[in-house]
């Protein structure tokens, strides 16, 4: 109450001074502070003793009082001494309270602590359960012990991972968090002491915590490495975490070996049965381990490898989908097979016509990490256009058709906006290393002419698939000099093992040119479900949704645009020969551009846009 009253007096004085004069200097009173060293309760043994207490205060005056006369006090300028004579009785002395008050005028600060002294009776202590050792499993524990003693007791641990807490007069809690490594924690000793030396009684508990159990895991990277691994059934999995992507040396790109020390989930789809797509994530001997739930769920996750400083070294997309297939696409002109194409967009968990889960993820050109899909189909749906909210890529088991989609974080909390997770947006002009270290950061264009997210465009990031001479020179409705090169897969390619980003001539090869593509009987528009159906050479019906894009402009970076009204799909090719292209073209790449009424298989699009990817077999 004194402090509150003092504040009121100061404010009244301040108002009076302001009313009387604007020339006088205003001096605000300093709040009195007080600290004692040591700052804990004191226990003397039966023999008594002396303890000096340092007083740190900005107050002009301080004084000390004690509630029991068996405690003697001697004060000096900046300290006081506690003196306890020998206690010849068997019982403890009455507990004393020492109160120190510092003051400056009416402003005060006060600190109190207790002082106890043991009697001559021998210290007695019992602990229940009475154990000499405690073995903790890797997933951690809070173990309670009941302590009874005629003396004041305390507990200490010699290892930081083993935490001891005196919950109350009779309860000791020994706790350990989950051990996420495969190695056992260093052995710890908990020492419980009742009374004061030399007449104290001490008991010790040896505490150990085992590492994560060795698991039998399926090696996703046994048949080749990539930035995306497909999981088709429930189980425990591992993959090589020392290799970047497919580890291929390609034009302009020479991979180096990774040396991580830990692994961490960045984000995932989460189900209301309590499981995520990737659980129990750990790192050991060059491999990242994770397990799905006991029940297989379709969905997606991204896991990162980190160095000793907690910095991201690389990250991988886990794509859980049970029915993924590839279908042959023939050349429209020759009738021979041109490509084997996956039956859905990268990250989609459905290939059904009109499905909300068929939209797939968005990628900035040349980057390996996905940005989440729109929440679903539908003209004018507020969950998509202009919305920063990320929809989930997989359905929740306990919802009905037509539900509102959400994305969940690693502990099951519903996420409604980019700011609530680790997603962020920043202006471009970056290096490829920035994108690797920040897989959840979307880079928007620097200006309307510098539209790449990179500071200097790099045509090699997704394989630079052009052969001799020019690639594409665009007019409004036509394309000239189309390359037939399919390119190579690079360490930045986002597709799973055995697949790569489709080259720029993907649809031009399958449907020749714009007019033929739109009029082709192989491509059927489906306005009711916002997309197109393509009939593959084996008769399969592949769905191409109008998934829109994530915008690359500063006023709406990463926001969804055109879902259900427009569709885009990256090709791995640059938009033009860099030796001859205008500066603006150097920041563009090839893409399919589709609307509800038109189809252009070879557009030029700014590389900082986020757009879907369709993978073809290598």
C-alpha positions in Angstrom: 0.0 0.0 0.0 2.9 2.4 0.7 4.1 2.1 -2.8 0.7 2.7 -4.3 0.3 5.7 -2.0 3.7 7.1 -3.0 2.9 6.9 -6.7 -0.3 8.9 -6.1 1.6 11.6 -4.2 4.2 11.8 -7.0 1.5 12.3 -9.7 -0.2 15.0 -7.7 3.0 16.8 -7.3 3.7 16.5 -11.0 0.4 17.9 -12.0 0.9 20.9 -9.6 4.3 21.7 -11.0 2.9 21.6 -14.6 0.1 23.9 -13.6 2.4 26.4 -11.9 5.3 26.6 -14.3 6.7 25.1 -17.5 10.2 26.4 -16.9 11.1 24.4 -13.7 12.8 21.1 -14.2 10.6 18.1 -13.3 12.4 15.4 -11.2 10.6 12.1 -10.9 11.3 10.2 -7.6 13.2 7.0 -8.0 11.5 3.8 -6.9 13.2 2.2 -4.0 14.6 -1.3 -4.6 16.1 -3.8 -2.3 18.0 -7.1 -2.7 19.7 -9.4 -0.2 22.7 -11.7 -0.9 22.2 -14.6 -0.3 18.5 -14.4 -0.8 17.2 -17.7 0.6 15.9 -19.0 3.9 18.6 -19.9 6.5 19.0 -23.0 8.6 21.6 -23.2 11.4 22.8 -26.5 12.9 22.5 -27.2 16.6 26.1 -25.8 17.1 24.9 -22.4 15.8 26.9 -20.2 13.5 27.4 -16.8 11.8 26.1 -15.7 8.4 26.7 -12.3 6.7 24.0 -10.9 4.5 24.8 -8.2 1.9 22.2 -5.4 1.4 21.9 -3.9 -2.0 19.5 -0.9 -2.2 19.2 2.5 -3.7 17.2 3.7 -0.6 18.6 6.3 1.7 17.9 4.2 4.8 17.4 0.6 5.7 16.8 -1.4 8.8 16.5 -5.0 9.8 14.3 -6.7 12.5 13.9 -10.3 13.7 10.9 -11.9 15.3 12.8 -14.2 17.7 15.4 -13.1 20.2 17.6 -16.3 19.9 18.7 -14.8 16.6 21.2 -12.0 17.1 21.8 -9.2 14.5 24.8 -7.0 14.0 24.4 -4.3 11.4 27.0 -2.3 9.3 26.7 0.1 6.5 25.9 -2.4 3.7 25.4 -5.7 5.5 24.2 -7.4 8.6 25.3 -10.5 10.5 23.1 -13.3 11.8 24.4 -15.0 14.9 23.0 -18.2 16.4 24.3 -19.6 19.7 24.5 -23.4 20.3 21.1 -25.0 20.8 21.6 -27.4 23.7 18.0 -28.6 23.6 16.8 -31.6 21.6 14.1 -29.6 19.8 14.5 -27.1 17.0 14.4 -23.4 18.0 11.2 -21.5 17.0 11.4 -20.4 13.5 12.3 -16.7 13.2 11.4 -14.2 10.5 13.9 -11.6 9.5 12.5 -8.5 7.8 14.6 -5.9 6.0 13.0 -2.6 4.9 14.7 0.0 2.7 13.2 3.5 2.3 13.5 6.8 0.5 11.0 9.2 2.0 7.6 7.5 1.9 8.7 5.0 -0.7 9.8 1.6 0.7 10.7 -1.9 -0.4 10.7 -4.9 1.9 12.3 -8.4 1.9 11.6 -11.2 4.4 13.1 -14.7 5.0 13.0 -17.3 7.7 15.8 -18.5 10.0 15.7 -22.0 11.6 18.0 -23.8 14.0 18.1 -27.6 14.5 18.0 -29.2 17.9 20.4 -31.7 19.2 18.2 -34.6 18.4 19.7 -36.9 15.7 18.4 -36.2 12.2 16.0 -38.8 11.0 14.6 -39.1 7.5 12.6 -41.7 5.6 11.8 -41.7 1.9 8.9 -43.5 0.3 9.3 -45.4 -2.0 12.7 -46.3 -0.6 14.9 -46.9 -3.6 18.6 -46.6 -4.4 18.0 -46.1 -8.1 15.4 -44.7 -10.5 15.3 -45.8 -14.2 13.5 -43.4 -16.5 12.3 -44.4 -19.9 13.2 -42.3 -22.9 9.8 -40.5 -22.9 10.3 -38.9 -19.5 8.6 -39.0 -16.1 7.5 -37.0 -13.0 8.3 -39.3 -10.0 7.0 -38.3 -6.6 8.7 -39.3 -3.3 7.2 -38.8 0.2 9.8 -37.5 2.7 9.4 -37.5 6.4 12.1 -35.9 8.6 12.5 -34.1 12.0 14.8 -31.7 10.2 14.6 -29.3 7.3 15.5 -31.2 4.1 16.7 -30.2 0.6 17.5 -32.1 -2.6 20.1 -31.5 -5.3 20.8 -33.1 -8.7 24.3 -33.2 -10.4 22.8 -33.3 -13.9 20.7 -30.6 -15.5 18.5 -33.1 -17.4 17.4 -34.6 -14.1 15.3 -31.9 -12.3 14.5 -32.0 -8.6 11.6 -29.9 -7.1 10.6 -29.6 -3.4 6.9 -29.4 -4.0 6.0 -29.0 -0.4 7.3 -30.0 3.1 6.9 -33.7 2.4 7.0 -34.1 -1.4 10.1 -34.4 -3.7 9.5 -34.6 -7.5 12.3 -36.0 -9.7 11.5 -35.3 -13.4 13.0 -35.6 -16.8 11.8 -34.5 -20.2 11.7 -36.8 -23.2 15.1 -38.0 -24.4 14.9 -37.5 -28.2 18.2 -39.1 -28.9 19.2 -42.8 -29.2 21.9 -42.4 -26.5 21.3 -42.7 -22.8 21.6 -39.5 -20.7 24.6 -39.1 -18.4 24.0 -40.8 -15.1 22.6 -38.5 -12.4 22.8 -38.6 -8.6 20.0 -37.0 -6.5 21.2 -36.2 -3.0 18.6 -35.6 -0.3 19.9 -34.1 2.9 18.0 -33.5 6.2 19.6 -31.3 8.8 22.9 -29.5 8.9 26.4 -30.9 8.8 28.0 -32.5 10.7 24.8 -34.0 12.1 22.9 -34.2 8.9 21.6 -37.4 7.4 21.9 -38.0 3.6 20.4 -40.4 1.1 21.2 -40.7 -2.6 19.2 -41.9 -5.6 21.0 -42.8 -8.8 18.9 -41.8 -11.8 19.3 -43.0 -15.4 17.4 -42.3 -18.5 17.6 -44.5 -21.5 17.8 -43.3 -25.1 15.1 -43.9 -27.7 14.9 -47.6 -28.6 16.4 -48.8 -31.8 13.7 -49.3 -34.3 13.3 -51.3 -37.4 12.6 -48.7 -40.0 12.0 -48.8 -43.7 14.7 -46.8 -45.5 12.9 -44.4 -47.9 16.3 -43.4 -49.4 17.4 -47.0 -50.2 16.3 -46.7 -53.8 17.6 -43.1 -54.3 17.5 -39.8 -52.5 15.3 -36.8 -53.1 13.7 -33.8 -51.4 10.3 -35.6 -51.3 9.6 -39.1 -50.0 6.3 -40.9 -50.6 4.9 -43.0 -47.8 2.0 -45.3 -48.7 1.3 -47.2 -45.5 1.6 -46.9 -41.7 5.0 -47.7 -40.3 8.4 -46.4 -39.1 10.7 -44.9 -41.7 14.1 -43.4 -42.1 16.0 -41.5 -44.8 19.5 -40.3 -45.5 19.9 -36.8 -43.9 23.4 -36.2 -45.1 22.5 -35.9 -48.8 21.1 -32.8 -50.5 18.2 -33.8 -52.8 19.3 -36.4 -55.3 23.0 -35.6 -54.7 23.5 -35.0 -58.4 26.2 -32.8 -59.9 24.5 -30.8 -62.6 25.4 -27.7 -64.7 26.1 -24.9 -62.2 25.4 -27.1 -59.1 27.8 -29.2 -57.1 26.3 -30.7 -53.9 28.2 -30.9 -50.6 27.6 -33.3 -47.8 25.5 -32.4 -44.8 26.5 -33.0 -41.2 23.4 -32.5 -39.1 23.2 -33.1 -35.3 19.4 -33.1 -34.9 16.1 -33.2 -36.7 12.9 -31.2 -36.2 9.4 -31.2 -37.5 8.6 -27.9 -39.3 5.0 -28.5 -40.0 2.5 -31.2 -40.8 -1.1 -32.2 -41.2 -2.6 -33.2 -37.9 -5.6 -35.5 -37.3 -8.1 -35.3 -34.4 -7.3 -38.9 -33.4 -4.1 -37.4 -31.9 -1.7 -38.4 -34.7 0.3 -36.3 -37.2 1.8 -37.4 -40.4 5.3 -37.6 -38.9 5.7 -38.5 -35.3 8.6 -39.4 -32.9 11.2 -37.6 -35.1 14.8 -38.2 -34.3 18.3 -38.2 -35.8 21.0 -40.8 -35.6 24.1 -41.7 -37.5 23.2 -39.7 -40.6 19.5 -40.7 -40.8 16.3 -39.0 -39.8 13.7 -41.3 -38.3 9.9 -40.8 -38.0 6.8 -42.9 -37.6 3.2 -42.5 -38.9 0.2 -43.1 -36.7 -1.0 -46.7 -36.3 -3.7 -45.8 -38.7 -2.4 -44.6 -42.0 -3.6 -41.0 -42.8 -3.0 -39.2 -46.1 -1.3 -35.9 -45.8 2.0 -34.0 -45.7 4.8 -32.9 -43.4 8.2 -31.2 -43.7 11.2 -32.3 -41.5 14.4 -30.3 -41.2 18.0 -31.3 -40.3 19.8 -28.8 -38.1 23.3 -28.1 -37.1 24.7 -27.6 -33.5 23.5 -24.0 -33.5 19.9 -24.9 -34.4 20.2 -23.6 -38.0 18.4 -25.5 -40.7 20.8 -27.3 -43.1 18.2 -28.9 -45.3 14.6 -30.0 -45.3 12.5 -32.8 -46.8 8.8 -33.2 -47.7 7.0 -36.3 -46.5 4.1 -37.1 -48.8 1.7 -39.7 -47.4 -0.5 -41.0 -50.2 -1.5 -44.6 -50.8 -2.7 -44.6 -54.4 -0.1 -42.5 -56.3 0.3 -43.6 -60.0 1.9 -42.4 -63.2 0.3 -42.5 -66.6 1.7 -42.3 -70.1 1.2 -39.1 -72.1 1.7 -39.5 -75.9 3.0 -36.9 -78.2 0.0 -35.3 -79.9 1.8 -35.3 -83.3 3.7 -38.6 -83.3 1.4 -40.7 -81.1 4.4 -42.1 -79.3 5.0 -41.8 -75.5 6.4 -38.5 -74.5 6.2 -38.6 -70.7 5.1 -40.7 -67.7 3.2 -38.2 -65.6 2.0 -38.4 -62.0 -1.8 -38.5 -61.6 -2.0 -35.4 -59.3 -0.2 -32.2 -58.4 2.7 -32.5 -56.0 1.4 -32.7 -52.4 -2.2 -33.5 -53.4 -3.7 -36.5 -51.6 -6.5 -37.0 -54.1 -6.8 -37.1 -57.8 -10.6 -37.1 -57.9 -12.4 -34.6 -60.1 -13.4 -31.5 -58.0 -11.8 -32.7 -54.8 -10.6 -30.1 -52.3 -7.6 -32.3 -51.7 -6.5 -32.4 -55.3 -5.1 -28.8 -55.5 -1.6 -29.6 -54.3 1.1 -27.3 -53.0 2.6 -24.1 -54.4 6.3 -23.7 -55.2 8.4 -20.8 -56.1 10.4 -21.6 -59.2 13.7 -23.3 -58.5 12.9 -23.9 -54.8 12.4 -27.4 -53.3 10.1 -26.7 -50.3 6.3 -26.4 -50.6 3.9 -23.7 -49.5 0.5 -25.2 -48.4 -2.5 -25.6 -50.7 -5.7 -23.6 -50.7 -8.5 -24.9 -48.5 -10.7 -26.0 -51.3 -12.6 -25.3 -54.5 -15.4 -22.9 -55.2 -15.8 -19.5 -56.9 -15.5 -16.5 -54.6 -14.6 -18.7 -51.6 -13.2 -16.4 -48.9 -11.0 -19.1 -47.6 -8.8 -18.8 -50.6 -8.5 -15.6 -52.6 -6.7 -12.9 -50.8 -6.4 -15.0 -47.6 -3.2 -15.7 -45.8 -4.7 -18.7 -44.1 -3.3 -22.1 -45.2 -5.7 -24.8 -45.7 -4.9 -28.4 -44.8 -3.8 -30.9 -47.5 -5.6 -33.8 -45.8 -9.1 -34.3 -44.4 -9.8 -34.6 -40.7 -11.2 -38.1 -40.0 -14.0 -36.7 -37.8 -15.4 -34.2 -40.1 -18.1 -34.5 -42.7 -17.9 -33.6 -46.4 -18.0 -29.8 -46.9 -16.2 -29.0 -43.6 -14.1 -26.0 -43.2 -10.4 -27.0 -43.6 -7.7 -26.1 -41.2 -4.0 -26.7 -40.8 -2.7 -28.0 -37.5 0.7 -27.5 -36.0 2.9 -30.2 -34.4 0.9 -30.3 -31.2 -2.5 -30.2 -32.7 -3.4 -26.5 -32.4 -5.5 -25.2 -35.2 -3.7 -22.7 -37.3 -5.7 -19.9 -39.0 -3.0 -17.6 -40.3 0.6 -17.6 -41.5 1.7 -15.5 -38.5 0.6 -18.3 -36.1 3.0 -20.8 -37.6 6.5 -20.2 -38.8 5.5 -19.0 -42.2 6.8 -15.5 -43.1 7.1 -13.3 -46.1 10.1 -11.2 -47.2 11.2 -9.2 -50.2 13.3 -11.1 -52.7 16.8 -10.4 -53.9 18.0 -13.5 -52.1 20.6 -16.2 -52.5 19.7 -19.9 -52.9 21.3 -20.5 -49.4 18.6 -18.2 -47.9 15.8 -20.4 -49.3 17.5 -23.5 -48.0 17.8 -22.0 -44.4 14.3 -20.6 -44.5 12.0 -23.2 -46.2 8.9 -21.5 -44.8 9.7 -18.0 -45.9 8.0 -16.8 -49.1 10.1 -14.2 -51.1 8.1 -11.7 -53.1 9.4 -9.8 -56.1 11.7 -6.8 -55.7 10.0 -4.8 -58.5 7.8 -5.2 -61.6 10.9 -5.9 -63.7 13.0 -7.8 -61.1 10.4 -10.6 -60.5 12.6 -13.5 -59.5 13.0 -14.2 -55.8 16.8 -14.5 -56.4 19.1 -11.6 -56.6 20.5 -13.0 -59.8 18.4 -15.4 -61.8 19.7 -19.0 -62.0 18.4 -21.0 -64.9 20.0 -24.2 -63.5 18.0 -24.7 -60.3 15.5 -27.0 -61.9 17.7 -28.6 -64.6 17.7 -25.8 -67.2 16.3 -28.2 -69.9 17.1 -26.5 -73.1 19.2 -27.9 -75.9 20.7 -25.7 -78.6 19.8 -22.1 -79.0 16.6 -20.4 -77.9 14.0 -21.9 -75.7 10.8 -19.8 -75.9 10.0 -16.4 -77.4 6.5 -15.5 -76.5 3.8 -13.6 -78.4 0.3 -13.3 -77.1 -1.1 -16.5 -78.4 1.7 -18.5 -79.9 5.1 -20.0 -79.2 8.0 -20.3 -81.5 11.1 -22.6 -81.4 10.1 -25.0 -78.7 12.9 -27.1 -77.3 12.5 -30.9 -77.0 15.1 -31.3 -74.2 13.8 -32.9 -71.0 16.6 -31.6 -68.8 18.1 -33.2 -65.7 17.0 -33.5 -62.1 18.9 -31.3 -59.6 19.3 -31.2 -55.9 16.7 -28.4 -55.7 14.0 -30.4 -57.5 10.9 -30.9 -55.3 9.7 -34.2 -56.8 9.9 -37.6 -55.2 12.5 -40.4 -56.0 12.3 -41.3 -59.7 10.5 -38.1 -60.8 11.4 -34.5 -61.7 9.7 -31.2 -62.5 8.2 -31.4 -66.0 10.2 -29.4 -68.6 8.8 -26.4 -70.4 7.8 -28.4 -73.4 5.6 -30.8 -71.3 2.3 -29.6 -72.6 3.6 -28.3 -75.9 4.8 -31.8 -76.7 1.5 -33.4 -75.5 -0.8 -31.0 -77.2 1.5 -29.1 -79.7 0.3 -25.5 -79.4 -2.2 -23.4 -77.7 -5.1 -23.8 -80.2 -4.7 -27.6 -80.5 -4.4 -28.0 -76.7 -7.7 -26.3 -76.0 -9.5 -28.0 -78.9 -8.0 -31.4 -78.3 -10.5 -34.1 -77.4 -8.0 -35.4 -74.8 -8.5 -32.3 -72.7 -12.1 -31.8 -71.4 -13.0 -28.7 -69.4 -15.1 -29.2 -66.3 -16.4 -25.9 -65.3 -18.6 -27.4 -62.6 -15.6 -28.6 -60.7 -13.1 -25.9 -61.7 -10.5 -27.7 -63.8 -9.8 -30.0 -66.8 -9.6 -33.7 -67.3 -6.8 -35.1 -69.5 -7.2 -38.6 -71.0 -3.8 -40.4 -70.8 -2.6 -42.9 -73.3 -3.7 -45.8 -71.1 -7.2 -44.3 -70.7 -6.7 -42.9 -67.2 -8.5 -39.6 -66.5 -6.1 -37.2 -64.8 -7.5 -34.2 -63.1 -6.0 -30.7 -63.5 -7.6 -28.3 -61.0 -7.7 -24.6 -61.4 -5.6 -24.2 -58.2 -4.6 -20.5 -58.7 -1.3 -19.3 -57.3 0.3 -17.5 -54.4 1.0 -13.9 -55.4 4.5 -12.5 -55.6 3.7 -8.7 -55.2 4.5 -6.7 -52.1 1.0 -5.6 -51.3 -0.2 -9.3 -51.0 2.9 -11.5 -50.7 2.0 -15.2 -50.7 -1.7 -14.6 -50.7 -3.9 -16.9 -52.8 -5.2 -15.6 -56.1 -7.5 -17.2 -58.7 -8.3 -20.4 -57.0 -11.1 -22.1 -59.1 -10.8 -19.5 -61.8 -7.2 -19.8 -63.0 -4.6 -22.5 -63.1 -0.9 -22.5 -63.4 1.8 -25.2 -63.4 5.5 -24.7 -63.5 7.9 -26.1 -66.1 11.5 -26.5 -65.3 12.7 -24.4 -68.2 13.6 -20.7 -68.2 11.2 -18.5 -70.3 13.8 -17.4 -72.8 17.4 -17.7 -73.9 19.3 -15.7 -71.3 21.7 -14.5 -73.9 19.0 -12.7 -75.9 16.1 -12.2 -73.5 15.1 -8.8 -72.1 15.9 -8.3 -68.5 12.3 -9.0 -67.4 12.2 -12.3 -69.3 15.3 -13.4 -67.4 13.2 -13.4 -64.2 10.5 -15.6 -65.7 10.1 -19.3 -66.3 7.8 -21.6 -68.4 4.4 -22.6 -67.1 1.0 -23.8 -68.2 -1.6 -21.1 -67.9 -5.3 -22.1 -67.8 -8.6 -20.4 -67.1 -12.2 -21.6 -67.3 -12.3 -20.7 -71.0 -8.7 -20.9 -72.3 -5.5 -23.0 -72.2 -2.0 -21.9 -72.9 0.6 -24.7 -72.6 3.6 -22.3 -72.7 3.3 -19.1 -70.7 6.1 -17.0 -69.2 5.5 -16.3 -65.5 7.5 -14.5 -62.8 9.6 -16.9 -60.8 8.6 -15.5 -57.5 5.0 -16.7 -57.9 4.0 -19.7 -55.9 2.4 -22.3 -58.3 1.7 -26.0 -58.5 4.1 -28.6 -59.9 3.3 -31.8 -61.8 6.1 -34.4 -61.8 7.2 -36.6 -64.6 9.2 -39.8 -64.5 12.9 -39.4 -65.0 
